[in-house]
Amino acid sequence: MSRRACTVLLALCACGSSSDPDPREDAAPPAAELDVTWSPCPVLTDGTGLGAECAEVTVPADWSQPDRETLTLFLKRVEKPGASKQVWMLNGGPGASGADFDPLAEMLVEDHPDLAFYLLDHRGTGRSTRLGCPDQEADDSPDGRGISAGERAACVAAVEAEVGDRLPFFTTSNAAQDVGHLIDATRDGYDEVHVWGGSYGTLWGQRYLHFFPDQATAITLTGIAPPDASFTHYDADYDQVARAYLAACDADPTCAGKLGGEAAARISALYDDLAAGHCPAAAGLSADTLRPLFATWLLWAWYERALIPAIAYRLERCEPDDIAALAHFAGLFAHREESAADRLHSAILGLHIGISELSTPPYPTAGEAQAVVDATVVSLGVGPRYAELWPTWPAYAPDRFDDQFAATDIPVLLLEGELDPATVLAGAQRVADRFDGPDQHFVVLPRAGHSFSTPATGEPLGCQLRMWMDFVADPHAAPGDCPERMLPLDFGRQPALAGFYFGTRDLWEGGPETRARTDAAVEARFRELRRHMPRTLFAR
């Protein structure tokens, strides 16, 4: 697999009762005339040259009151002459922009010139009336582009001053109607319209189906969140998947030989030991940095997940070779590079939707949420972050589609990673149970996490992309056998991974060597993954 392909693949987080209203009943909004005027622009947001077309489109802030306030949406399309199928990509977060998919769209149109990729910045992100606060997100602010706990109140005040009475309209339902109306405005000249959603984008896509159940030719949802998904219990759910991954480590002869067949328990004990002063030469690696670091790999990576037990083993042993290998590892984090996607991401939009629509009472206190995190092996610390905001955030009231399952008769492809910690398999299964009609398929990708990284024998770009592209080519064909050919988990020596991260020839043993292997594919993956790694690892 090429370095470019590796980077591109990473560029990608209670059921209704029988008395639920029909989600298609009276849902379709009135037609709207949108002015979509295209101008040449770079395919890559950070790039030069042209190759794509971009448009800024004025839409109602509230689609139920289309004659009142407005906001601006940013849309990019990447296509070659003669393209016959629109493909709309709905990003996740919430808070991520369409810029994440620039490289993927550029790559895929080369092999699939019949496809035209439409990349929309969700309202409130990127160039779509982004919710942000320049002072608190400045590079020289306390947390750089991130927003620290102490900055959030001032940031929210800045957002409210900027968007005023429009803040309650940055909702999933309004964003869903944005998609449908933009498709209506741009679909002339195309034979088919395909919608793809990932992570929160699957909620966005399901909400789109409430309003436009029959508009698209087909829809694909990957990393599937149920409509009643909640950040209230996110950390505990995430940790259960981590423990399932570590159980696979326990069943592996190499990993079990190093951690005694009890990897999760050993890592939990290690956190206590580090807090008590164990391995002072690696003082920068504590539970507070390791939990989110391990969570990042579990979420986005396929191969790098093996670093979780290996780092724990080396920290536990803490011998000179281990200290040298961990120092080599720490040296990779001398600085953090930010991309256009980082700058365009809106943490405020993510919190706004998360608190308003993706939180379930009763809310834990900050202390209760932190106690949950303290009991985990891996965690992104979502609960404590939300707990301090639930009482005061200017949340909007969810509408009647909140927590409601969508319905459609169009072809649907549902792809879920077996070890996806952000959108867990049980929740995805509940969505799949509602999409069980003809040409509606649910596929579990064995051992996979939350990203496009799903390597398989004979599939250079992996299973998820292969199955999605096959579905777009023919939504009426049955899914292929790619999941059966996905690679096994590897907890062995992994010289390519060890060479890059530790400077060693073995993931578990030895110290750095000048002749240790450096693999270009691993380095390319690291450049993409470091976008998601904890800021506390990087020198400022």
C-alpha positions, 0 to 999 in steps of 0.5 A: 500500500502506498504512503498516500493511500495509508494517509488517506484511509486514516482521514476518516465516533433504547429503541423506539416503541411501537407507538413511535410516529412514522418518521416519514409522516409530514417530515419533508420540508417545503422546496427551496430555491438555493443559488449554488454558484461554483468557482474554481478552488484547490482540491486540497484545502491546504493546497495550491492550484485548482482541480475542484469547484467550491460554492458558498450558499445562503440557506435559512438558519431555521428551515421551519422559518425559511424567510427569516435569518440566514447563514452560509454553507460551504460546499466543494465538489471534486469530479472529472468530466462526464461524472454520472453519480453524486456522492455526498460525504457527511463527516462526524464529530460532531464538529468536523468539516468536509476538509477531512475528505479532500485527499480521499475524494482526490484519490477516488475520482482517479479510479472512479471517474464516474463519481462526483464527490460533494464535500459539505461543511456541516453548519457551524464548522469549517467555512459554514458559519463556523462556531468559534472564538478567535481569542480562545482558539488563538495559537498563543492562548492557554491551550492553543487551538484547543479550548481549555476548561477555563476558556469555555465560558468566554468562548461561548459568550463570543459565539453568542455575540457573533451568531446571536439568535441563530445559535439554537438553529445549529441542529442536526435536523437543520443540517439534514435539511441542508443536505436534502435541499442542496441535493435538489439544487445540484443533482441535474446532470447526474443519474444517481445520488449516493449519501455516505455518513461516518460516525456522527455523520451516520446520525446526520444521515439518519436524520436526513432520511427523516426528511428525504427518505426517497431522495437518494439512490442509496445511503451508506453508514459507517461507524453507526450511532443509533439515534438515541446515542448519548455521551453520558455513558460514552467513557464506560462503553469505550472502555468495554471495547478496549477490554475486548481488544485486550482480551484478544491480546490475552489470547495471543501467545506473544502478548499473554507471555508478556502480560500474563494473560491479564493485560487490562488488569496489568495496565490498571495496576500500572497506572497506580504504580506510575502515580506512586512514582514507578519508573520516574525516567518516564515521568511524562507517561502517566495515566492522564496521558496514556488513557487518551493516547491508547484511546486514540489508537483504539479509535483510529488505527489498525496496526498501532493498537499493538503499541498499547500492551507493548508500552504498558509492558515496557513501562512496567518493566522499566529497564534501561532498554525500555527507557531508551525505547520510550525516550525515542517514542517521546521524541516523536512528539516534539511538535504538533502539526495542524492541518486545514481540517484541524483549523476548520473543526469546531469544538463549540459546534460539537459541544452544542449538539452533544449537550443539546441532543446527545446527552441523557439525564440524569447527568453525572456530577463532575466527580462521578464522571471522573470516577468512571474515567479513573476506572478505565483502561482507555478514555478520551475523558468525555464525561468530565468535560461534559459534566462541567457544562451540562448545567450552564450550556445554552442548549436548544430543545431537541425536536420531535425527530430526536431519538427516533429511528428513520425508515426508508425503502432505498438500498442501505449499506451499514458497515460497523467495526467489531471493535469500534469504541466510539459507536459500539456494535450493540448500538449499530445492531439496533440501527441495523434491525430497523433497516432490514428491507430488500438491498439493505445490508448490515456488515460487521468488519471483524476486529476493525475500529472506527476508521477506514483502516480495514486491511484485507488480503487482496484489497490494497485500500481495505474492506470498508472502502472496497465494500462502499465502492462496490455498493455505489457501483451496484446498490442491488448486489449482495456484499462481497466476501472481503470481511472474511479476508481481513487480517488477524490482529498482530501482537508479535515483534512487528519490526516496522512498527517497533522501528518507527516508534521505539527505534528497535527491531522488536516491539517488546524487547531491546533498545534503539538501534541505528540500523532499526527499520523505518517504514514509510507507511508507518511514518505516513500513518503517524503524521495523520494520527498525531492530529488526534493524539492528546495535546499534552504529549506535544511540546509547546 
